[in-house]
């Protein structure tokens, strides 16, 4: 048997070259298609990043706008037109840094018999790379409106929680105009009065029921004037004392009957009831006068807006800055341990309610301290009740002694730590403070978080700071 070989034709050199060229051409086309797809993917990522940024800013702006509009409904007697205008201005101010949109028709309207405000309209982001895929714009919110927030007011005191706010107000001489040591009016103190009244009018409900909203006022300067409260909260002592002053001379000091300095001993930084050894130190001055005087006396918790506004209007600025004493009394006004000292109607509720929640999921009680100051804490007292030698003032008016509790600022920080441990939320407001100064640091440490710190440089910013705090703590909720 003979096997005959089969000779296959061998491609010529030209044929092989043509085949190679055809294959390389196919690869080039495939690479081009892959590059186009990759470019679209990268471009889509860029467009989606722009979309996410714009969407986040838009949602935040809408939330802020409806909250501001709803609060305006409450403050201005359910004036719908004013609320809508304010919401629109808030929205526009908060989207200034947002990427330019292809379309933005978001506007605001009042609903639910004037007790809620919501948004409507569309917001579309113009695409760049996705246009190649036929997608010219992206909606920032669902067009059906299901993502638009609604701010709803709990009117007539029907919120399912109670509110206790202690408002510490700086009435020191630095709150007067430059060169004036005592005043009832002027740019700074007038700004503070307007801001404080605005907060009161927002957070105190017109109708009190099962749940209540009350505010206490704690004006402070060189000390705190406790007004009509029982003087038994002070350690007993003589009407006058003969002690050395910081200049080394012996002088007579007279007891200021309604003026309180710090507490000494193991409960120096607590809210323990002022009994026996835990009483407060009485203040002794050269003239026996309390600074602040009686028109700046503390006002325990009350829902009487007329009384609160009248007391704020009557505040008078004078004296040095014992910020730790203002801080302490802001705490005392919220402390149930002080219930037997305060008028029955002003008795604070139990701390336990702060951790209990209602059917809506909100705490049954909010205890809020708002600490406002415009300067460095520069006044503390010796155990005898006279200003210590490091306090503000002339050597003649200060004792030749040191505070056993330390500097005012350090005492204030210790008080704030104690308040927060009891569940009290602290907001701090600095007014025209020196940047990076000790008071700014103290307020920062005192606040519950940095979101609770407000630094105002002018009257408008101070009022807005107080209003922002009121918005955060008042009976207002967002819903979808």
C-alpha positions, 0 to 999 in steps of 0.5 A, a space after each residue: 500500500 502506497 501513501 501519497 502525500 497531500 501538498 497544501 498550498 502555502 500562502 504567499 508573502 503578500 497574502 500573509 501581509 494582508 491577513 496581518 493588516 486585516 487583524 491589526 485593523 480589527 484590533 484598532 477598531 476594537 480598541 477604539 470602541 473600548 476607549 469610547 466606552 471607557 471615556 463614557 464611563 469616566 465621563 459618567 462618573 464625573 457627571 454623577 459626582 457633580 450630580 451628587 454634590 448638587 443634590 446634597 446641597 439642594 436637599 440641605 438648602 430645601 430643609 433649611 428653607 422650609 424650617 426657616 419658613 415654618 418658624 416664620 409662620 409661628 413667629 409672625 402670626 402664621 403670615 403665609 406670604 412672609 414665610 414663603 418669601 423667607 423660605 425662598 431667600 433661605 433657599 437661594 442663599 444656601 445654593 450659591 456655591 452649587 453647580 449651575 443648573 439647567 433648570 431650577 423652579 423650586 419654590 415654597 408653599 404653605 399647607 395644612 391650614 397655615 401650619 406647615 410649609 413645603 417645597 415644589 418644582 424641579 431642579 435639573 443638572 445639565 450633564 457634560 459627558 452623558 450627553 454622548 449617551 443621550 442624557 442631557 440632564 439629571 433631576 436632583 430630586 424625584 419629580 413626584 416631590 416625594 423627596 421634598 421636605 415639609 416643616 410642620 409646626 406643633 402649634 398651641 403647645 401640642 408638642 409631645 415634649 416639654 422644654 426648659 431653657 436657661 438663658 445666661 446673658 452678659 450684662 457687663 460693662 463691655 456690653 456698653 458703647 466704647 468708653 461707657 461703663 454703665 448703660 441700658 441701651 447702645 449697639 451691643 446691649 440693644 442687640 443682645 436684648 433683641 436677640 434674647 426676646 426673639 428666642 423667648 418669643 419663638 420657644 415659649 408657646 402661647 398655650 401651655 398644656 400637658 407639655 410646657 415650654 419655660 425660659 429662665 433668665 440669668 443676667 450676670 456681671 461681677 456676680 449674680 443677683 438672686 433677687 427675691 430668692 431666700 437668702 438662706 442659700 448663702 452662708 451666714 456671716 457678719 454684715 461687715 468684715 475688716 480685711 486686707 485689700 490687694 494694696 495691703 491696707 485694712 479696709 471694711 467690706 460690706 455684705 451685698 445682701 442678694 449677691 452670690 459668689 461661688 460655692 466652695 468645697 466638694 460640691 463647688 461644681 455641682 448643682 447640689 441643693 444649697 443647704 448647710 455646708 453646700 451654701 453659696 458664698 456671700 459677696 462683700 464689696 466696699 459699698 455693700 452694693 450688688 453688681 448686677 443690681 436688682 433690675 438684673 436679678 435672675 428670673 426662674 423658669 416661666 412661660 410668661 412671655 410678657 414678663 420675660 420680655 419686660 425683664 430683658 428690656 430692663 437689663 442694665 450693663 455694668 461691671 466685670 465678667 464672672 462668667 463662671 457664676 453665670 454658668 453656675 446659675 444657668 445650671 441651678 435654674 434647670 436643676 430639680 435639686 433646686 426645686 425647694 429654693 425656687 418658686 413652685 411654678 418655676 420648679 424644674 422637672 426631673 432629669 429622668 425625663 430627658 432620657 425618656 421618649 414620647 410616642 413620636 420618638 422625641 425626649 419627653 423633656 429638653 433641658 437647654 442652657 444658652 451661655 452668651 458672653 462678649 468678653 474674657 472671664 475675669 472675676 473670681 472670689 476668695 472664700 471670704 466673699 471678696 474679689 481675689 487679687 487676680 480679679 479685674 479692678 483696682 487693688 483697693 477694691 480687691 482682697 489680698 487673697 486667692 480664690 480656692 476654686 481657681 480662675 473664672 474660666 476654669 470654674 466655668 468649664 468644670 460647671 459645663 462638664 457637670 451640666 452635660 453629664 446630667 443631660 443638659 444640652 449647652 449652646 454657647 454664643 460669643 459676641 464680638 470675641 477676640 479671635 482665638 482668645 480664652 473666652 472663645 476656647 471656654 465657650 467651645 469647651 462648654 458647648 455640647 458640640 461644635 455645632 452648638 457654638 455660635 460666634 457673632 460679629 455684629 447685631 444681625 449675626 447675634 440675632 441670627 445665632 439666637 434664632 438658629 438655636 431657637 429653631 434647633 430646640 423648638 417644637 418643629 419637625 421635618 417630614 417627607 
